[in-house]
Structure formats: structure tokens, C-alpha cells
Amino acid sequence: MPLNLSNTAARGRTYAAARMMAGLDQAALAHAAGLSAGTISNVERGRDSRPDTLRAIRRVLTREGVLIAFSANNGMASVQISFAADNEEEE
């Protein structure tokens, strides 16, 4: 059964997933982005989507190797993580 989420709720969950993939809690992300933990919580609950707020969060996540991408064509979002593979993983 597919999730029935509003766009703002889905966006919030996307940002929460990205934060967790980066290994950050809300307070650490807030500090690095120059925001309050309450603002991060609001974003993740779909209650704050101001462009400047979202840009600040994405900058921090990108530095941590996590990219949030939104498709203009279909409105889909994806979260990607990059990391250096161990030599053992390349075999």
C-alpha cells in the first residue's frame, strides 16, 4: 500500500532521512546550518519550507556526503549518500 502523504510531509521525511543518513541529530544539523533545532524539527514535520532554510540544510548535508535531489519532471525526491569504499568492497 503506497504512502498517502502531502508534498510538504513527504519533503519533511526526505530531509529527516537525509539527516539520519549523514549521522546527524537535529541539534547537530541545526548548529551546522545556523538554525535552531526547532526549525529542523519543523522542516522534518513539513511545517517549514522556506527556501533559505532548506538551502542552509542542504549545504550542510552536502558537506556530509548526502545529496537531496528533487525532479522537476515528476516531483519525486531522492536521497543519495556518497562515501569512500574500502578496498575490500571494491572486489
LINWO-V539852 format. One record per pair of residues at least 12 apart in sequence whose ideal C-beta (glycine too) atoms are under 10 Angstrom apart, sorted by the first residue. I is the first residue (numbers start at 0). J is the second residue. D is the distance in whole Angstrom. If there is no record, write none. Layout:
BEGIN
i=<I/I>
j=<J/J>
d=<D/D>
END
This chain:
BEGIN
i=<4/5/6/6/6/6/7/7/7/7/7/7/8/8/8/8/9/9/9/9/10/10/10/10/10/10/10/10/11/11/11/11/11/11/11/11/11/12/12/12/12/12/13/13/13/13/13/13/13/13/13/13/14/14/14/14/14/14/14/14/14/14/14/14/14/14/14/14/15/15/15/15/15/15/15/15/16/16/16/16/16/16/17/17/17/17/17/17/17/17/17/17/17/17/17/17/17/18/18/18/18/18/18/18/18/18/18/19/19/19/20/20/20/20/20/20/20/20/20/21/21/21/21/21/21/21/21/21/22/22/22/22/23/23/23/23/23/24/24/25/25/25/25/25/25/26/27/27/27/28/28/28/28/28/28/28/29/29/29/29/30/31/31/31/31/31/31/31/32/32/32/32/32/32/32/32/32/33/33/33/33/34/34/34/34/34/34/38/38/38/39/39/42/42/43/53/60/60/61/63/63/64/64/64/64/64/65/65/65/65/65/66/66/66/66/67>
j=<45/45/45/48/74/76/42/44/45/46/47/48/43/44/45/46/45/74/75/76/42/43/45/48/53/67/69/76/40/41/42/43/44/45/46/47/48/43/44/45/76/78/42/43/45/67/68/69/75/76/77/78/28/39/42/43/44/45/47/48/52/53/56/57/60/67/76/78/28/39/40/42/43/44/45/78/43/65/67/76/77/78/43/56/57/59/60/61/63/65/66/67/76/77/78/79/80/39/42/43/56/59/60/63/65/67/78/43/65/78/60/63/64/65/66/67/78/79/80/59/60/61/62/63/64/65/78/80/63/64/65/80/39/59/60/63/65/36/39/37/38/39/40/42/43/39/39/59/63/42/43/55/56/59/60/63/42/55/56/59/59/55/56/58/59/60/62/63/52/53/54/55/56/57/58/59/60/52/55/58/59/47/51/52/55/56/59/52/55/56/52/56/55/56/56/67/78/80/81/80/81/79/80/81/82/83/78/79/80/81/82/78/79/80/81/79>
d=<8/7/8/9/7/10/10/9/4/8/9/6/10/8/4/9/8/9/9/7/8/9/6/6/8/9/8/7/9/8/6/5/5/4/7/9/8/7/9/8/9/10/10/9/10/6/10/8/10/5/8/6/9/8/5/6/10/9/10/9/10/8/6/9/8/7/9/9/10/9/9/8/4/9/10/10/9/9/9/9/10/5/10/8/8/10/5/10/9/5/8/5/9/10/5/9/8/7/9/7/8/9/7/9/8/10/10/10/9/9/8/8/9/5/10/10/6/9/5/8/5/9/9/4/7/5/10/8/7/10/9/10/9/8/8/7/9/9/9/9/9/4/6/9/7/8/9/9/10/9/10/10/7/6/8/9/10/10/9/9/9/9/9/9/4/9/8/8/8/10/9/4/5/9/7/5/9/10/6/10/9/9/10/7/6/7/9/6/9/9/9/7/10/7/10/9/9/9/10/9/10/9/6/5/6/9/7/7/5/8/10/7/5/8/7/8>
END
